[in-house]
Amino acid sequence: MKILVGYDGSNSAEAALDLTKVHAKAFDAEVYIVRSLEQGPKLDKEDIEEEEERLLKLQSTFKKDALPCHVDTIVSYQTPGEDLVEFAEQNQIDQVVVGVRRRSKVGKFVFGSTARYVILQAPCPVLTVK
């Protein structure tokens, strides 16, 4: 089994990682932690390196628990949701885990563009975590 976690550094993403560890142990799964960064004028090399370093630290926590874990930072002109869905399709992912945040009534309508897009477009089941 392959589990993909969309990671953005938020509290809900941390909760998604915690639940993913539980699922990885229970299902003897391989974990993929992916950080998507939108290419643009404000994104520089140091930002990308910082995110890659953060992912490597997260990867080491999975490896300490003897869980196979891969990390990837995607830099593209697509939205993070599009990157996650594309990654899931290309890597035959069995489950995607994404964090969601509580929002106002208007925010609930939008639901968070990344999570909403992944839920509607992913080629596999999507688990959301608050």
Number of C-alpha atoms within 10 A of each C-alpha: 12 19 24 28 26 26 24 17 12 12 14 19 22 19 17 23 24 12 16 26 18 12 15 19 13 9 12 13 19 18 26 24 21 22 23 23 20 15 14 10 6 7 12 10 7 9 12 17 12 11 18 18 13 14 20 16 13 17 19 15 13 18 13 9 10 10 18 17 21 18 19 15 17 19 17 14 13 14 16 25 20 18 23 28 24 16 18 23 14 9 12 15 21 18 19 26 25 27 23 20 17 11 12 10 9 8 12 11 10 13 17 15 13 20 23 15 17 25 20 11 15 21 17 16 14 20 16 18 18 13
